[in-house]
C-alpha cells in the first residue's frame, strides 16, 4: 500500500530507558512502513535534557502549542541516585510537570480494556477515567532541609511590597519543609476541562479533595469547581442525565472501589498520579492505560501513563531477554495520529490509527501477549512473547487487516 501522507507535523518527544527502546521498535515496525511520518523531534532523554539545561523540554512544549498535537515517550524524573548515574548538573524537575505547566491542561487517563484481562475489582464493568490536574502542587514545589532549631514561615509580598506571614513550624531540631502552590486560573481551566469532557462523553464527574484539613488550599478547589459547575454546566448535565458531586478524597476512594465505573474521577495533581496507577494496575497493567493532556486552548499531548521500565532496560543492556508491555506506548502514538488526522481532515491517518489499536488488542485476545498479561489472563494456552516479538506479532495482525 502507498504510505499515508501527513500535512502537519506531530511533536515527537523521545524518552528514556526501555520505553525509548520500545519507541524506536514501534516506529520501525508499526508506523514508518505505513505512514510517511512527519514529526518535529525533541530528545527528552535525561542526558540530552542535562546537556541543554532542560531547555529542550520547554522547547518541546512550545512546539506542542504551535502544532496542536504531541506524542511523548516516558521520561526519567531524576532523584539522588540518578544524579550520580547520569552525572547531572542539577536534579532536574519532572519533564511532565514542566510540559503540563506550560500547556495548562488536564490529564485524562482511562484503562485499555481487552477480553481476557478482567479487572481485579470485580464490580468494575466500565472504564473509570481519571482526570488529573496538570499544574502545581508537589510537581512545582519549593522545598528545604532544615538543619536545626529555628522558625519556618510562609511569606507573601504583594506588588506594593506589603508582607503577609504565617508560621509553618517552630523547629526544635532538624526537619524538612515544602511549599506548594496553585492558581485560580489553572483550577478554573481544570474544572472546565473536566466538565466539558464529561458533556462530550456523557459521563458523570466525581471530585474529591481534603478540604476539611486543608481549609484554604483544597477548599479553593472545591469552591471553584462548584461555582463553575453551577454557572456554566449544571443545565447541560441535567439535560444529559449526568451528575457532578464533591466528596472528601478518602470517601471518593471508598466509593470508587464499590462502583461499576463509567464515570470521570477528577483528582488533584498528586492524587491523580497515584490513583491512575491504582486503576490501571487493577485493570491489568500500568501499561494498559491511555493518557492525554488536554489544554483549554485545544492542544493535545499523548503519552504512556507508566515509567521508563528501568529494570527491563538494565536487562536489555546485558543482552538478556525482556517481555515489556508496549500497549500504552502504542496507544499514545495512535491517539496522537487520530487527533492529527481529525484536526487536519486526514481520514486515512485516523482510520489507520484505529486499525492499529484493533490489531494490538486482537493480538492479545488471540493469546499472544507479554509476560505481565500472561500472568493474569483468563485466556488458556497463551504464547508469551518478548518485547520485540510482541510488536512484530501486532504487525502480522495489522498486515492481515490491511
C-alpha positions in Angstrom: 0.0 0.0 0.0 1.1 3.6 -0.6 2.3 5.3 2.5 -0.2 7.7 4.2 0.9 11.3 3.9 0.8 13.8 6.8 0.2 17.5 6.2 1.1 18.8 9.7 3.8 17.5 11.9 3.4 15.8 15.2 5.6 16.9 18.0 7.6 13.8 18.9 9.2 13.7 22.4 11.6 10.8 22.8 12.3 9.5 26.3 14.4 7.2 28.4 15.5 3.6 29.1 13.3 0.6 28.0 10.5 2.8 26.7 13.0 4.6 24.4 13.9 1.2 23.0 10.2 0.3 22.5 9.6 3.7 21.0 12.0 3.0 18.1 10.7 -0.5 17.7 7.1 0.8 17.3 8.2 3.4 14.8 10.2 0.8 12.8 7.6 -2.0 12.8 4.2 -0.3 13.1 4.4 3.3 11.8 7.0 4.1 9.2 6.2 1.1 6.9 2.7 2.6 6.5 3.0 6.3 7.2 5.2 9.0 5.7 5.8 10.0 9.3 6.1 13.8 9.8 7.3 14.8 13.2 9.2 17.6 14.8 11.6 15.7 17.0 12.8 16.6 20.5 15.1 14.3 22.6 13.8 14.4 26.2 16.2 11.7 27.2 17.8 12.6 30.5 21.3 13.0 29.1 20.1 15.5 26.4 18.0 17.4 28.9 21.1 17.7 31.1 23.2 18.8 28.1 20.6 21.6 27.2 20.0 22.6 30.9 16.5 21.3 30.3 15.7 23.9 27.7 14.7 21.1 25.3 11.7 20.3 27.5 10.5 23.9 27.3 11.1 23.9 23.5 9.0 20.7 23.0 6.1 22.2 25.0 6.2 25.4 23.0 6.2 23.4 19.8 3.2 21.5 21.0 1.3 24.8 21.4 2.3 25.6 17.8 1.3 22.4 16.2 -1.5 21.3 18.5 -0.7 17.6 18.9 2.3 15.8 20.5 3.2 12.3 21.4 5.6 11.7 24.3 7.7 8.7 25.5 8.2 8.0 29.2 11.0 10.0 30.8 13.1 9.9 34.0 12.4 12.4 36.8 15.8 12.3 38.5 16.5 11.5 42.1 19.7 11.4 44.1 20.7 8.1 42.5 20.2 9.4 39.0 22.4 12.4 39.8 25.3 10.1 40.1 24.3 7.7 37.3 23.9 10.4 34.7 26.4 12.9 36.2 23.7 15.6 36.2 24.4 19.3 36.6 21.3 19.5 38.9 18.3 17.4 39.9 16.1 18.5 37.0 12.3 18.8 37.5 9.8 16.4 36.2 9.6 17.0 32.4 5.9 16.1 32.6 5.4 18.8 35.2 7.2 21.3 33.1 5.2 20.5 30.0 1.9 20.5 31.9 2.6 23.9 33.5 3.3 25.4 30.0 0.2 23.8 28.4 -2.1 24.4 31.4 -4.2 21.3 30.7 -5.8 18.3 32.4 -4.6 14.8 32.0 -7.3 12.2 31.2 -6.3 8.6 31.8 -8.5 5.6 31.1 -7.9 1.8 31.2 -7.4 0.0 27.9 -9.9 -2.9 28.2 -9.3 -6.2 26.4 -11.0 -9.5 26.5 -9.3 -12.0 28.8 -7.9 -9.3 31.2 -10.6 -8.8 33.8 -10.2 -6.0 36.5 -9.1 -7.1 40.0 -12.1 -5.2 41.3 -14.9 -7.5 40.1 -17.7 -4.9 40.1 -15.8 -2.5 37.6 -17.8 -3.1 34.5 -16.9 0.1 32.7 -13.7 2.1 32.4 -13.0 4.7 35.1 -11.5 7.8 33.5 -9.0 9.7 35.8 -8.9 13.5 35.2 -5.7 14.6 36.7 -5.0 18.3 37.3 -1.8 19.0 35.4 -0.3 22.0 37.2 1.3 22.8 40.5 1.2 21.0 43.9 4.4 18.9 44.6 5.4 19.0 40.9 6.2 22.7 41.1 7.3 22.7 44.8 10.0 24.6 46.7 11.5 22.6 49.5 14.2 22.9 52.1 16.1 20.8 54.5 16.0 22.4 57.9 19.5 22.0 59.7 18.4 22.7 63.2 16.4 24.7 65.7 14.5 27.7 64.3 11.3 29.1 62.9 9.9 28.4 59.4 7.4 30.8 57.8 5.3 31.4 54.7 5.9 34.9 53.5 3.9 36.6 50.7 4.9 40.0 49.4 2.3 41.8 47.3 3.1 44.1 44.3 3.2 47.1 46.7 5.7 45.4 49.0 3.3 44.6 51.8 4.1 41.3 53.5 1.8 38.7 54.9 3.3 36.0 57.1 2.2 32.7 58.6 4.3 30.4 60.8 4.7 26.9 59.5 6.5 25.4 62.4 8.9 26.2 65.3 11.6 23.6 64.9 13.4 22.1 67.9 15.8 20.2 65.7 16.4 19.2 62.1 13.5 18.6 59.7 12.1 19.5 56.3 9.6 22.0 54.8 7.9 22.2 51.5 6.0 24.9 49.7 3.4 24.2 47.1 1.1 26.5 45.1 -1.6 26.7 42.6 -3.5 29.4 40.8 -7.2 30.2 40.5 -6.8 30.4 36.7 -5.3 26.9 36.5 -8.0 25.4 38.8 -10.7 27.0 36.6 -9.2 25.5 33.5 -9.1 22.1 35.2 -12.8 22.4 36.2 -13.8 23.4 32.7 -11.8 20.7 31.0 -13.4 18.1 33.3 -16.9 19.3 32.8 -16.5 19.7 29.0 -15.1 16.2 28.7 -18.0 14.9 30.8 -20.5 16.5 28.4 -18.7 15.2 25.4 -18.5 11.6 26.7 -21.8 11.8 28.7 -20.2 10.7 31.9 -20.7 12.0 35.5 -17.9 13.7 37.4 -16.7 12.8 40.8 -14.3 15.2 42.6 -12.6 14.8 45.9 -10.0 16.8 48.0 -9.3 17.1 51.7 -10.9 20.4 52.4 -11.7 19.5 56.0 -8.0 19.6 56.7 -6.7 21.9 54.0 -9.2 24.7 54.6 -7.6 27.2 52.2 -5.7 25.2 49.6 -8.1 22.2 49.0 -11.2 24.3 49.8 -10.4 26.7 47.0 -10.5 23.7 44.5 -13.9 22.7 45.9 -15.3 26.2 45.7 -14.1 26.9 42.2 -15.4 23.6 40.9 -18.8 24.2 42.4 -19.0 27.8 41.1 -18.1 26.9 37.5 -20.5 23.9 37.5 -23.4 25.9 38.8 -22.8 28.8 36.5 -21.8 27.1 33.3 -22.6 23.4 33.2 -25.5 22.4 35.5 -28.1 22.8 32.8 -26.1 20.7 30.3 -25.6 18.0 32.9 -29.3 17.9 33.8 -30.3 17.6 30.1 -27.9 14.6 29.7 -28.9 12.9 33.0 -25.4 13.0 34.4 -24.3 14.5 37.7 -21.4 16.3 39.4 -20.7 15.7 43.1 -18.0 16.5 45.5 -16.8 14.4 48.4 -13.7 14.0 50.5 -10.9 12.2 48.8 -10.9 9.3 51.2 -14.7 8.9 50.7 -14.2 9.0 46.9 -11.7 6.2 47.1 -14.1 4.0 49.1 -16.9 4.8 46.7 -14.8 4.0 43.6 -14.0 0.5 44.9 -17.7 -0.3 45.1 -18.8 1.4 41.9 -19.3 -0.1 38.5 -17.2 2.6 36.7 -18.2 4.6 33.7 -17.6 8.0 35.2 -14.8 10.6 35.4 -12.9 10.8 38.6 -11.3 14.3 38.9 -8.2 14.4 41.1 -5.6 17.0 42.1 -2.2 16.5 40.6 -0.6 14.1 43.0 -3.9 12.2 43.8 -4.4 11.7 40.1 -0.8 10.4 39.7 -1.3 7.8 42.4 -4.9 6.8 41.7 -4.5 6.4 37.9 -1.8 3.8 38.6 -4.1 2.1 41.0 -6.9 1.9 38.4 -4.6 0.9 35.6 -2.9 -1.8 37.7 -6.3 -3.2 38.9 -7.3 -3.3 35.2 -4.3 -5.4 34.3 -1.2 -3.4 34.0 0.3 0.0 34.2 1.0 -0.5 30.5 -2.8 -0.8 29.8 -3.9 2.8 30.2 -4.2 5.7 27.8 -3.1 9.2 28.9 -3.8 12.5 27.1 -3.1 16.0 28.3 -5.8 18.4 27.0 -5.4 22.1 27.4 -8.2 24.7 27.4 -6.9 26.1 24.1 -7.4 22.7 22.4 -3.8 21.3 22.5 -3.3 17.6 23.0 -0.3 15.7 24.3 -0.5 11.9 24.3 1.8 9.7 26.4 2.0 6.4 28.2 0.9 6.6 31.9 3.8 4.5 33.2 7.5 4.9 33.8 10.6 4.1 31.8 10.7 0.4 32.9 14.2 0.7 34.4 14.6 -3.0 35.5 13.9 -4.2 31.9 16.3 -1.7 30.5 19.2 -2.9 32.6 18.4 -6.5 31.5 18.3 -5.3 27.9 21.8 -3.7 28.3 23.1 -7.0 29.4 21.7 -8.7 26.3 19.0 -10.5 28.3 15.5 -11.1 27.0 12.7 -8.8 28.2 9.0 -9.1 27.8 7.9 -5.4 28.2 4.3 -4.4 27.5 4.3 -1.7 24.8 0.5 -1.3 24.6 0.3 2.1 26.3 3.1 3.5 24.2 1.4 2.2 21.0 -1.8 3.8 22.1 0.0 7.1 22.7 1.0 7.1 19.1 -2.4 6.0 17.8 -4.1 8.7 20.0 -1.9 11.4 18.6 -2.2 10.2 15.0 -6.0 10.0 15.3 -6.2 13.6 16.7 -3.8 14.8 14.0 -5.9 13.2 11.3 -9.1 14.7 12.9 -7.7 18.2 13.0 -6.2 18.0 9.5 -9.2 16.3 7.9 -6.9 13.4 7.1 -9.3 10.4 7.4 -6.7 7.9 6.2 -4.5 8.7 9.1 -7.3 8.3 11.6 -8.5 5.1 10.1 -5.0 3.6 10.2 -4.6 4.5 13.9 -7.9 2.8 14.7 -6.8 -0.3 12.8 -3.5 -0.4 14.7 -5.4 -0.2 18.0 -7.7 -3.1 16.9 -4.7 -5.1 15.8 -3.0 -4.6 19.2 -6.0 -5.8 21.2 -6.7 -8.6 18.7 -3.2 -9.9 19.2 -3.7 -10.1 22.9 -7.2 -11.7 22.6 -5.7 -14.3 20.3 -3.5 -15.4 23.2 -0.2 -13.7 22.2 1.0 -11.3 24.8 3.8 -10.1 27.1 4.6 -11.8 30.4 2.7 -9.2 32.6 -0.6 -10.0 30.9 0.1 -13.8 30.6 0.3 -13.9 34.4 -3.3 -12.6 34.9 -5.2 -13.5 31.7 -8.2 -15.9 31.7 -7.2 -17.0 28.2 -5.8 -20.5 28.1 -2.7 -21.7 26.3 -1.2 -18.3 25.8 2.1 -17.5 24.0 4.4 -15.3 26.0 6.4 -13.0 23.7 9.4 -10.9 24.3 9.3 -7.2 23.8 10.2 -7.1 20.1 8.3 -10.3 19.1 5.1 -8.9 20.6 5.4 -5.8 18.4 6.2 -7.9 15.4 3.1 -10.1 16.1 1.0 -6.9 16.2 2.4 -6.1 12.8 1.4 -9.5 11.5 -2.1 -8.9 12.7 -2.2 -5.5 11.2 -0.9 -6.7 7.8 -3.9 -9.1 7.6 -6.3 -6.3 8.4 -4.8 -4.0 5.8 
